[in-house]
């Protein structure tokens, strides 16, 4: 029965490829209006409407919407910004961290919400843009606070033997300028990309097995759909986690630039 | 079925499988330590949680590199 699947040849099951992620709606080439760009624009409108609607008439006894917004805000303000950056100057960075968290969270959740079902961050350009904001922010505040000379000097922890200092300095410069932005962007991209690809594989594979397979493969196709359902739940968890991790790491990098000692 | 087996696919994906071993072990160790810590001292949960997730994110980055490079160096 498995032979049927394997020997079906050209008309056999095609596993989903990276081409699934490029979906231009209008135009072509670099200026094309693609599906993720429409999704992210819609998400910005949706977030703006939601935040204004739930906080315009703020009451002491909150409505459900106000409770949700305040809960998210409190989580980022107290759980991320204050804990990581420290109570002295965390308030300046709360707006940045909160908007990043909400934007990433809504765009990630669009990956499983039915009419949209496309995670924006599975196109590398979007995580790069968000990472560029974080990158510029933490370098800017670090350079502004102590000046370029001390900024580079602070990268090396004090009290090291002299011969090891150049090595550590090189490693730290690579960390600050290459590894941090690269991992920040790739982590978000990779998780969304891999998760979406996995869902595509299980759903299209299950569909193919149910339509074209024998009785055994039809049962396996049902199993594939169940697996897709379980993975969708798992994806929702990952989507929350990635939005949180991105915000947490952005706060950590900002805190590193604000700290007095390395 | 005759005796020969045709295996299609790509060696880059095997590379991804290999690159996932290290982070898998690492993430397991991180959460094992986190569970241990919470079991010994439940009131430290909030503090340990963000540290554990930070460590998870840093270890996971290596697996993500593997995934991305598997697609970059794919010669289909």
Interface residues (C-beta under 8 A of the other chain):
Chain A: X3 X18 X79 X80 X83 X84 X183 X186 X187 X189 X190 X191 X193 X194 X241 X244 X245 X248 X249 X252
Chain B: X1 X50 X53 X54 X56 X57 X58 X60 X61 X63 X64 X65 X67 X68 X71
